[in-house]
Each structure stands twice: as C-alpha cells, then as structure tokens.
C-alpha cells in the first residue's frame, strides 16, 4: 500500500469533495406553481442561501486542509485509508443537514435541524483530528523532508476546531440562527487559515 503514495487517495477524495459541494446548490429552489411573486419568493428562501454559503465554505475549508495535510504525508497505509473514507463519508453527508437547515430555519423544527447540522460538523472535526493525528503521531506517515515546525503549525490550526463546533452545538439549543451564523463565521475565519500553517 505504501508504494502507491498519496495520489489515489487525493484523486478519490477530491472527487467526493467536488460532488458534495455541487449537491449543495441543488437544494436551492423556489415554488412557482402558485403563480406568486418571484421576487418575494426569492427573498423568503434566505435560509437556503445562508445554509448554502455556510456549507460551501466549510467543504472548501475541509478540502484546503485535506490538500495541505496530504502534501505533508509521504505514504499511506490501510488504516489511514479507512479513516480517510470515514472522513469522506461525513463530507458526503453534509448536504443532507444543510437541506434541513434550509427547509426549517426560522420555522417549527429549526432546533432539530440545526442540531443535526452542528452534530455533523462536530463529528467531522473530531474525525479530522483523528485522521491527522494518526498520520502525524511519531511521524508515522509524514514525508521525511517535512520539518516538525510545519506539523506543529497544522496542530495549532486544528486545535480550536472541536471546541468551536462543540460550542456551535451548544448554541443550537438556545438560538438555532445564532448557531448557523457562528458556523459561517468559523468557516470564514478558516478560509485564510493557511497563514497559521506557516507560523
């Protein structure tokens, strides 16, 4: 398995990321059957825009992190591939809770929808840390020419993830809208997080 390096892992993973990001936009739509005002209907589906933007940014950040971390990895083994598949399973699942948020935010059932969304993202953050720590611990899968300083930089970038998404999950019990907005802010914060990797 080691002889294959990371090429096939990256190719398969990139395909899943692309499909998940594309599926998000398919959930946005308006009903034109009743002959209502299209402009008003477009405004009414603001939760769909919020859910789409948040999830697209999240998937984009996950992909950026995945790409950067894999660039530090020199080889793979069966266990790592299995963990990677579990991570991709959650990525591919993200469009479903995104749809729930789009449909139920600001309506009855919004708390359950946002709770499912936040729980999915928390699970993603937990699994991402397992994925990274498996490769990083004792430099198990890290490339020989990668300095420890780059590994510590990734650690610093990843460390806030689990507590932050746990906070998002807690906020969902009190204010579903605030929970989604915090999630969007987290995603926006992590977009330029490549700067943290170089410090």
LUMROVEX-318042 format. One record per residue: residue number from 1; x, y, z of N, C-alpha, C in turn. Coordinates in Angstrom, 3 decimals, always signed. Example, Ala and Ser with C-alpha at 12.3 -4.5 7.8 and 13.67 -1.06 7.14 Angstrom:
% residues 2
> nr_n.u_n.v_n.w_ca.u_ca.v_ca.w_c.u_c.v_c.w
> 1_+13.190_-5.690_+7.800_+12.300_-4.500_+7.800_+13.200_-3.300_+7.800 $
> 2_+12.850_-2.250_+7.080_+13.670_-1.060_+7.140_+12.900_+0.030_+7.870 $
This chain:
% residues 199
> nr_n.u_n.v_n.w_ca.u_ca.v_ca.w_c.u_c.v_c.w
> 1_+0.836_-1.210_+0.000_+0.000_+0.000_+0.000_+0.867_+1.254_+0.000 $
> 2_+2.006_+1.219_+0.717_+2.857_+2.396_+0.811_+3.379_+2.825_-0.550 $
> 3_+3.641_+1.851_-1.451_+4.227_+2.176_-2.736_+3.323_+3.087_-3.568 $
> 4_+2.033_+3.087_-3.263_+1.099_+3.894_-4.024_+1.194_+5.369_-3.680 $
> 5_+1.808_+5.691_-2.551_+1.861_+7.079_-2.121_+0.482_+7.624_-1.843 $
> 6_+0.289_+8.896_-2.156_-0.978_+9.550_-1.813_-1.820_+9.915_-3.029 $
> 7_-1.362_+9.582_-4.222_-2.045_+10.041_-5.444_-3.479_+9.549_-5.524 $
> 8_-3.696_+8.258_-5.318_-5.050_+7.717_-5.446_-5.948_+8.235_-4.334 $
> 9_-5.394_+8.403_-3.134_-6.169_+8.964_-2.029_-6.643_+10.368_-2.378 $
> 10_-5.747_+11.190_-2.916_-6.105_+12.562_-3.268_-7.154_+12.600_-4.377 $
> 11_-6.992_+11.762_-5.378_-7.914_+11.755_-6.502_-9.324_+11.381_-6.058 $
> 12_-9.424_+10.317_-5.288_-10.732_+9.876_-4.791_-11.346_+10.934_-3.879 $
> 13_-10.532_+11.476_-2.985_-11.027_+12.479_-2.041_-11.511_+13.730_-2.760 $
> 14_-10.746_+14.194_-3.734_-11.136_+15.394_-4.473_-12.484_+15.195_-5.168 $
> 15_-12.715_+13.989_-5.677_-13.994_+13.713_-6.321_-15.158_+13.818_-5.347 $
> 16_-14.978_+13.294_-4.140_-16.036_+13.362_-3.126_-16.298_+14.808_-2.713 $
> 17_-15.229_+15.569_-2.511_-15.388_+16.976_-2.146_-16.165_+17.722_-3.232 $
> 18_-15.821_+17.484_-4.487_-16.482_+18.186_-5.592_-17.961_+17.823_-5.672 $
> 19_-18.275_+16.552_-5.506_-19.672_+16.121_-5.569_-20.472_+16.723_-4.415 $
> 20_-19.912_+16.680_-3.209_-20.614_+17.220_-2.043_-20.891_+18.711_-2.212 $
> 21_-19.905_+19.455_-2.707_-20.089_+20.899_-2.897_-21.145_+21.178_-3.967 $
> 22_-21.170_+20.350_-5.017_-22.138_+20.543_-6.093_-23.562_+20.236_-5.640 $
> 23_-23.712_+19.207_-4.813_-25.040_+18.825_-4.346_-25.703_+19.932_-3.535 $
> 24_-24.896_+20.774_-2.897_-25.464_+21.832_-2.060_-26.397_+22.746_-2.836 $
> 25_-25.991_+23.134_-4.027_-26.782_+24.111_-4.782_-28.064_+23.495_-5.322 $
> 26_-28.103_+22.185_-5.449_-29.305_+21.530_-5.969_-30.482_+21.635_-5.007 $
> 27_-30.182_+21.955_-3.746_-31.247_+22.060_-2.752_-31.908_+23.428_-2.737 $
> 28_-31.377_+24.374_-3.511_-31.968_+25.713_-3.554_-33.011_+25.760_-4.664 $
> 29_-34.214_+26.171_-4.319_-35.265_+26.268_-5.329_-36.457_+27.040_-4.790 $
> 30_-37.281_+27.516_-5.697_-38.497_+28.220_-5.311_-39.680_+27.537_-5.988 $
> 31_-40.825_+27.639_-5.358_-42.040_+27.064_-5.921_-42.735_+28.100_-6.797 $
> 32_-42.914_+27.763_-8.061_-43.579_+28.685_-8.990_-44.974_+28.203_-9.356 $
> 33_-45.409_+27.134_-8.698_-46.703_+26.537_-9.055_-47.875_+27.450_-8.707 $
> 34_-47.742_+28.262_-7.655_-48.874_+29.083_-7.227_-48.924_+30.435_-7.922 $
> 35_-47.993_+30.685_-8.824_-48.001_+31.936_-9.573_-47.740_+33.156_-8.725 $
> 36_-47.021_+32.998_-7.605_-46.731_+34.120_-6.722_-45.647_+35.030_-7.266 $
> 37_-45.309_+36.019_-6.475_-44.288_+36.986_-6.846_-42.910_+36.341_-6.688 $
> 38_-42.188_+36.189_-7.790_-40.895_+35.514_-7.760_-39.905_+36.266_-6.871 $
> 39_-39.925_+37.586_-6.953_-39.007_+38.374_-6.134_-39.214_+38.123_-4.650 $
> 40_-40.477_+38.105_-4.239_-40.782_+37.840_-2.833_-40.395_+36.420_-2.450 $
> 41_-40.635_+35.473_-3.364_-40.290_+34.088_-3.079_-38.774_+33.912_-2.946 $
> 42_-38.020_+34.630_-3.761_-36.563_+34.557_-3.674_-36.057_+35.086_-2.334 $
> 43_-36.735_+36.096_-1.807_-36.344_+36.638_-0.503_-36.718_+35.692_+0.636 $
> 44_-37.836_+34.994_+0.452_-38.307_+34.111_+1.518_-37.368_+32.928_+1.770 $
> 45_-36.598_+32.559_+0.763_-35.731_+31.385_+0.937_-34.327_+31.783_+1.410 $
> 46_-34.244_+32.894_+2.161_-32.934_+33.314_+2.672_-32.243_+32.229_+3.493 $
> 47_-32.969_+31.355_+4.227_-32.248_+30.294_+4.931_-31.486_+29.368_+3.978 $
> 48_-31.992_+29.191_+2.772_-31.293_+28.357_+1.790_-29.962_+28.986_+1.395 $
> 49_-29.960_+30.308_+1.211_-28.710_+30.983_+0.860_-27.699_+30.891_+1.996 $
> 50_-28.184_+31.101_+3.216_-27.300_+31.045_+4.380_-26.716_+29.644_+4.545 $
> 51_-27.571_+28.630_+4.431_-27.112_+27.247_+4.582_-26.130_+26.889_+3.474 $
> 52_-26.428_+27.308_+2.241_-25.539_+27.011_+1.114_-24.173_+27.648_+1.301 $
> 53_-24.155_+28.942_+1.605_-22.884_+29.651_+1.760_-22.058_+29.044_+2.887 $
> 54_-22.712_+28.742_+4.003_-22.005_+28.176_+5.147_-21.407_+26.820_+4.799 $
> 55_-22.197_+25.944_+4.228_-21.714_+24.593_+3.932_-20.681_+24.588_+2.809 $
> 56_-20.853_+25.463_+1.819_-19.858_+25.514_+0.744_-18.506_+25.965_+1.288 $
> 57_-18.530_+26.971_+2.154_-17.275_+27.423_+2.764_-16.655_+26.312_+3.613 $
> 58_-17.492_+25.601_+4.361_-16.982_+24.526_+5.214_-16.331_+23.436_+4.368 $
> 59_-17.020_+22.995_+3.321_-16.445_+21.964_+2.460_-15.170_+22.471_+1.796 $
> 60_-15.173_+23.738_+1.406_-13.965_+24.319_+0.819_-12.794_+24.325_+1.794 $
> 61_-13.073_+24.680_+3.041_-12.018_+24.691_+4.064_-11.519_+23.276_+4.344 $
> 62_-12.451_+22.322_+4.424_-12.047_+20.927_+4.647_-11.135_+20.474_+3.513 $
> 63_-11.503_+20.828_+2.287_-10.685_+20.433_+1.139_-9.304_+21.085_+1.196 $
> 64_-9.263_+22.379_+1.518_-7.972_+23.060_+1.630_-7.091_+22.404_+2.688 $
> 65_-7.682_+22.106_+3.850_-6.925_+21.456_+4.920_-6.447_+20.072_+4.491 $
> 66_-7.335_+19.344_+3.855_-7.005_+17.995_+3.387_-5.840_+18.061_+2.394 $
> 67_-5.936_+18.972_+1.446_-4.888_+19.117_+0.435_-3.546_+19.465_+1.080 $
> 68_-3.584_+20.397_+2.032_-2.331_+20.805_+2.679_-1.728_+19.655_+3.490 $
> 69_-2.562_+18.991_+4.268_-2.052_+17.900_+5.113_-1.501_+16.749_+4.278 $
> 70_-2.203_+16.411_+3.198_-1.724_+15.316_+2.345_-0.389_+15.680_+1.707 $
> 71_-0.151_+16.969_+1.489_+1.144_+17.374_+0.922_+2.293_+17.114_+1.892 $
> 72_+1.971_+16.931_+3.172_+2.995_+16.637_+4.181_+3.171_+15.131_+4.383 $
> 73_+2.268_+14.363_+3.813_+2.266_+12.913_+4.011_+3.003_+12.240_+2.863 $
> 74_+3.921_+11.363_+3.212_+4.730_+10.717_+2.185_+4.240_+9.349_+1.769 $
> 75_+3.388_+8.741_+2.584_+2.912_+7.387_+2.288_+1.599_+7.170_+3.034 $
> 76_+0.901_+6.122_+2.670_-0.358_+5.795_+3.332_-0.340_+4.323_+3.724 $
> 77_-1.231_+3.961_+4.647_-1.433_+2.550_+4.957_-2.936_+2.287_+5.000 $
> 78_-3.304_+1.038_+5.192_-4.712_+0.656_+5.115_-5.553_+1.364_+6.176 $
> 79_-5.012_+1.490_+7.388_-5.760_+2.160_+8.454_-6.037_+3.617_+8.105 $
> 80_-5.032_+4.286_+7.573_-5.207_+5.687_+7.202_-6.246_+5.830_+6.100 $
> 81_-6.226_+4.937_+5.125_-7.223_+4.984_+4.060_-8.627_+4.769_+4.618 $
> 82_-8.753_+3.884_+5.602_-10.053_+3.642_+6.224_-10.545_+4.897_+6.945 $
> 83_-9.660_+5.543_+7.709_-10.045_+6.777_+8.408_-10.412_+7.854_+7.389 $
> 84_-9.663_+7.922_+6.304_-9.963_+8.907_+5.263_-11.354_+8.663_+4.675 $
> 85_-11.714_+7.400_+4.485_-13.040_+7.087_+3.962_-14.146_+7.481_+4.939 $
> 86_-13.897_+7.316_+6.233_-14.870_+7.755_+7.232_-15.040_+9.272_+7.181 $
> 87_-13.932_+9.981_+7.015_-13.995_+11.435_+6.898_-14.806_+11.835_+5.667 $
> 88_-14.565_+11.164_+4.549_-15.293_+11.466_+3.323_-16.774_+11.106_+3.443 $
> 89_-17.076_+10.082_+4.231_-18.467_+9.716_+4.477_-19.220_+10.898_+5.090 $
> 90_-18.573_+11.574_+6.033_-19.213_+12.730_+6.667_-19.297_+13.894_+5.702 $
> 91_-18.237_+14.116_+4.924_-18.267_+15.194_+3.929_-19.423_+14.994_+2.960 $
> 92_-19.584_+13.768_+2.482_-20.659_+13.478_+1.541_-22.038_+13.621_+2.181 $
> 93_-22.104_+13.515_+3.507_-23.369_+13.623_+4.232_-23.783_+15.074_+4.464 $
> 94_-22.842_+16.005_+4.431_-23.117_+17.406_+4.769_-24.298_+18.005_+4.002 $
> 95_-24.500_+17.698_+2.711_-25.670_+18.274_+2.025_-27.008_+17.949_+2.681 $
> 96_-27.118_+16.806_+3.367_-28.398_+16.458_+3.991_-28.757_+17.394_+5.144 $
> 97_-27.898_+17.569_+6.180_-28.270_+18.532_+7.220_-28.338_+19.965_+6.704 $
> 98_-27.583_+20.254_+5.634_-27.686_+21.581_+5.011_-29.108_+21.794_+4.488 $
> 99_-29.666_+20.764_+3.852_-31.043_+20.839_+3.350_-32.031_+21.045_+4.497 $
> 100_-31.778_+20.364_+5.625_-32.662_+20.529_+6.783_-32.648_+21.970_+7.275 $
> 101_-31.452_+22.552_+7.360_-31.351_+23.951_+7.799_-32.078_+24.854_+6.818 $
> 102_-31.893_+24.626_+5.522_-32.549_+25.451_+4.508_-34.067_+25.367_+4.616 $
> 103_-34.588_+24.189_+4.940_-36.036_+23.987_+4.980_-36.675_+24.455_+6.284 $
> 104_-35.950_+24.322_+7.404_-36.589_+24.516_+8.704_-36.125_+25.745_+9.476 $
> 105_-35.021_+26.367_+9.074_-34.565_+27.548_+9.813_-35.642_+28.621_+9.795 $
> 106_-35.931_+29.186_+10.961_-36.977_+30.204_+11.130_-38.380_+29.617_+10.996 $
> 107_-38.462_+28.281_+11.183_-39.756_+27.596_+11.145_-39.800_+26.578_+12.280 $
> 108_-40.980_+26.031_+12.582_-41.029_+24.945_+13.569_-40.112_+23.792_+13.147 $
> 109_-39.353_+23.303_+14.106_-38.404_+22.232_+13.803_-36.991_+22.721_+13.572 $
> 110_-36.784_+24.047_+13.638_-35.463_+24.582_+13.334_-34.397_+24.089_+14.314 $
> 111_-34.762_+23.901_+15.578_-33.762_+23.467_+16.552_-33.227_+22.081_+16.223 $
> 112_-34.109_+21.175_+15.867_-33.682_+19.822_+15.497_-32.829_+19.841_+14.238 $
> 113_-33.212_+20.669_+13.263_-32.457_+20.761_+12.012_-31.047_+21.277_+12.258 $
> 114_-30.935_+22.353_+13.033_-29.624_+22.942_+13.291_-28.792_+22.041_+14.198 $
> 115_-29.452_+21.337_+15.125_-28.735_+20.393_+15.964_-28.106_+19.285_+15.101 $
> 116_-28.866_+18.767_+14.142_-28.333_+17.735_+13.243_-27.163_+18.289_+12.434 $
> 117_-27.271_+19.535_+11.998_-26.207_+20.192_+11.228_-24.946_+20.343_+12.078 $
> 118_-25.124_+20.889_+13.281_-23.976_+21.118_+14.164_-23.334_+19.812_+14.605 $
> 119_-24.155_+18.792_+14.856_-23.619_+17.493_+15.272_-22.784_+16.879_+14.149 $
> 120_-23.237_+17.046_+12.912_-22.475_+16.538_+11.764_-21.118_+17.223_+11.671 $
> 121_-21.098_+18.532_+11.855_-19.840_+19.279_+11.760_-18.917_+18.955_+12.924 $
> 122_-19.476_+18.730_+14.103_-18.650_+18.332_+15.239_-18.018_+16.965_+14.977 $
> 123_-18.791_+16.047_+14.450_-18.265_+14.727_+14.109_-17.156_+14.853_+13.070 $
> 124_-17.357_+15.753_+12.097_-16.333_+15.985_+11.091_-15.045_+16.492_+11.723 $
> 125_-15.154_+17.445_+12.640_-13.971_+17.995_+13.297_-13.244_+16.930_+14.125 $
> 126_-14.007_+16.103_+14.838_-13.404_+15.025_+15.630_-12.663_+14.044_+14.735 $
> 127_-13.299_+13.641_+13.646_-12.688_+12.659_+12.759_-11.483_+13.243_+12.035 $
> 128_-11.553_+14.532_+11.732_-10.416_+15.188_+11.078_-9.188_+15.141_+11.984 $
> 129_-9.408_+15.368_+13.270_-8.285_+15.309_+14.207_-7.734_+13.891_+14.334 $
> 130_-8.622_+12.895_+14.354_-8.164_+11.502_+14.379_-7.340_+11.207_+13.128 $
> 131_-7.845_+11.647_+11.978_-7.166_+11.455_+10.684_-5.760_+12.040_+10.708 $
> 132_-5.671_+13.303_+11.164_-4.386_+13.975_+11.176_-3.444_+13.367_+12.208 $
> 133_-3.937_+13.108_+13.407_-3.068_+12.581_+14.458_-2.559_+11.184_+14.126 $
> 134_-3.359_+10.388_+13.417_-2.880_+9.070_+13.025_-1.666_+9.203_+12.100 $
> 135_-1.746_+10.098_+11.145_-0.624_+10.290_+10.212_+0.561_+10.961_+10.882 $
> 136_+0.288_+11.867_+11.815_+1.321_+12.719_+12.393_+2.051_+12.094_+13.573 $
> 137_+1.372_+11.269_+14.382_+1.967_+10.739_+15.608_+3.227_+9.937_+15.295 $
> 138_+4.311_+10.326_+15.961_+5.618_+9.709_+15.714_+6.018_+9.750_+14.239 $
> 139_+5.440_+10.734_+13.523_+5.719_+10.922_+12.088_+5.441_+9.642_+11.298 $
> 140_+4.389_+8.926_+11.709_+4.084_+7.611_+11.133_+4.035_+7.636_+9.604 $
> 141_+3.331_+8.637_+9.046_+3.162_+8.686_+7.591_+3.723_+9.964_+6.973 $
> 142_+4.393_+10.767_+7.769_+4.882_+12.071_+7.311_+6.103_+11.900_+6.416 $
> 143_+6.192_+12.735_+5.388_+7.349_+12.710_+4.494_+8.632_+13.025_+5.246 $
> 144_+9.703_+12.404_+4.834_+10.982_+12.537_+5.549_+11.527_+13.958_+5.529 $
> 145_+11.227_+14.721_+4.489_+11.798_+16.069_+4.366_+10.920_+17.154_+4.987 $
> 146_+9.823_+16.772_+5.661_+8.908_+17.748_+6.256_+9.394_+18.110_+7.656 $
> 147_+9.678_+19.385_+7.922_+10.150_+19.774_+9.255_+9.032_+19.712_+10.299 $
> 148_+9.400_+19.469_+11.542_+8.427_+19.390_+12.634_+7.644_+20.691_+12.801 $
> 149_+8.270_+21.811_+12.449_+7.599_+23.102_+12.605_+6.318_+23.166_+11.770 $
> 150_+6.304_+22.529_+10.615_+5.107_+22.534_+9.774_+4.018_+21.663_+10.392 $
> 151_+4.414_+20.601_+11.059_+3.432_+19.745_+11.728_+2.807_+20.476_+12.910 $
> 152_+3.626_+21.189_+13.655_+3.096_+21.946_+14.800_+2.163_+23.053_+14.328 $
> 153_+2.455_+23.629_+13.170_+1.585_+24.679_+12.636_+0.207_+24.118_+12.301 $
> 154_+0.153_+22.912_+11.745_-1.136_+22.280_+11.458_-1.867_+21.972_+12.760 $
> 155_-1.121_+21.510_+13.763_-1.737_+21.244_+15.070_-2.425_+22.497_+15.595 $
> 156_-1.739_+23.626_+15.507_-2.306_+24.878_+16.017_-3.562_+25.270_+15.240 $
> 157_-3.554_+25.009_+13.945_-4.724_+25.353_+13.132_-5.907_+24.445_+13.450 $
> 158_-5.636_+23.174_+13.779_-6.703_+22.211_+14.023_-7.228_+22.240_+15.449 $
> 159_-6.408_+22.629_+16.408_-6.790_+22.524_+17.819_-8.115_+23.212_+18.173 $
> 160_-8.407_+24.395_+17.629_-9.673_+25.051_+18.018_-10.918_+24.402_+17.423 $
> 161_-10.769_+23.519_+16.442_-11.912_+23.010_+15.693_-12.952_+22.305_+16.538 $
> 162_-12.542_+21.309_+17.320_-13.502_+20.532_+18.100_-14.205_+21.397_+19.146 $
> 163_-13.475_+22.183_+19.953_-14.182_+23.049_+20.913_-15.122_+24.049_+20.235 $
> 164_-14.706_+24.561_+19.090_-15.539_+25.552_+18.399_-16.851_+24.931_+17.927 $
> 165_-16.787_+23.748_+17.346_-18.016_+23.107_+16.872_-18.849_+22.559_+18.025 $
> 166_-18.207_+22.245_+19.141_-18.973_+21.869_+20.335_-19.761_+23.078_+20.831 $
> 167_-19.156_+24.260_+20.763_-19.855_+25.493_+21.124_-21.040_+25.727_+20.197 $
> 168_-20.828_+25.532_+18.903_-21.899_+25.685_+17.924_-23.061_+24.752_+18.253 $
> 169_-22.740_+23.528_+18.642_-23.778_+22.562_+19.003_-24.542_+23.026_+20.237 $
> 170_-23.823_+23.554_+21.228_-24.478_+24.051_+22.437_-25.377_+25.237_+22.159 $
> 171_-24.910_+26.151_+21.307_-25.702_+27.340_+20.982_-26.992_+26.953_+20.255 $
> 172_-26.966_+25.847_+19.518_-28.151_+25.409_+18.773_-29.348_+25.168_+19.687 $
> 173_-29.092_+24.823_+20.951_-30.193_+24.586_+21.893_-30.910_+25.885_+22.251 $
> 174_-30.192_+27.007_+22.169_-30.754_+28.286_+22.607_-31.159_+29.181_+21.437 $
> 175_-30.346_+29.184_+20.381_-30.639_+30.027_+19.226_-30.132_+29.349_+17.955 $
> 176_-30.990_+28.641_+17.239_-30.551_+27.971_+16.011_-29.923_+28.922_+14.993 $
> 177_-30.515_+30.110_+14.830_-29.973_+31.055_+13.862_-28.564_+31.485_+14.265 $
> 178_-28.368_+31.788_+15.543_-27.045_+32.186_+16.015_-26.037_+31.060_+15.792 $
> 179_-26.469_+29.821_+15.982_-25.596_+28.677_+15.775_-25.097_+28.613_+14.329 $
> 180_-26.009_+28.825_+13.376_-25.617_+28.788_+11.963_-24.709_+29.968_+11.628 $
> 181_-24.999_+31.131_+12.177_-24.169_+32.312_+11.906_-22.765_+32.117_+12.465 $
> 182_-22.659_+31.546_+13.664_-21.338_+31.266_+14.230_-20.584_+30.272_+13.350 $
> 183_-21.310_+29.284_+12.836_-20.685_+28.318_+11.934_-20.145_+29.007_+10.691 $
> 184_-20.911_+29.927_+10.131_-20.463_+30.686_+8.965_-19.218_+31.498_+9.299 $
> 185_-19.213_+32.125_+10.473_-18.052_+32.917_+10.889_-16.815_+32.040_+11.062 $
> 186_-16.997_+30.844_+11.618_-15.878_+29.913_+11.765_-15.307_+29.533_+10.407 $
> 187_-16.201_+29.233_+9.465_-15.754_+28.867_+8.129_-15.000_+30.020_+7.474 $
> 188_-15.534_+31.237_+7.623_-14.882_+32.411_+7.042_-13.522_+32.642_+7.682 $
> 189_-13.415_+32.363_+8.984_-12.132_+32.524_+9.675_-11.098_+31.532_+9.154 $
> 190_-11.534_+30.303_+8.898_-10.595_+29.268_+8.487_-10.200_+29.336_+7.016 $
> 191_-10.907_+30.117_+6.203_-10.526_+30.241_+4.796_-9.079_+30.727_+4.654 $
> 192_-8.668_+31.795_+5.367_-7.261_+32.209_+5.254_-6.348_+31.505_+6.252 $
> 193_-6.780_+30.364_+6.810_-6.000_+29.723_+7.874_-4.679_+29.157_+7.391 $
> 194_-4.446_+29.154_+6.083_-3.146_+28.707_+5.582_-2.031_+29.543_+6.197 $
> 195_-2.376_+30.799_+6.568_-1.366_+31.652_+7.203_-0.906_+31.061_+8.518 $
> 196_-1.826_+30.372_+9.242_-1.449_+29.750_+10.506_-0.452_+28.611_+10.299 $
> 197_-0.530_+27.956_+9.154_+0.343_+26.818_+8.906_+1.796_+27.244_+8.753 $
> 198_+2.015_+28.483_+8.391_+3.380_+28.932_+8.110_+4.008_+29.618_+9.310 $
> 199_+3.267_+29.736_+10.420_+3.806_+30.445_+11.573_+4.506_+29.487_+12.523 $
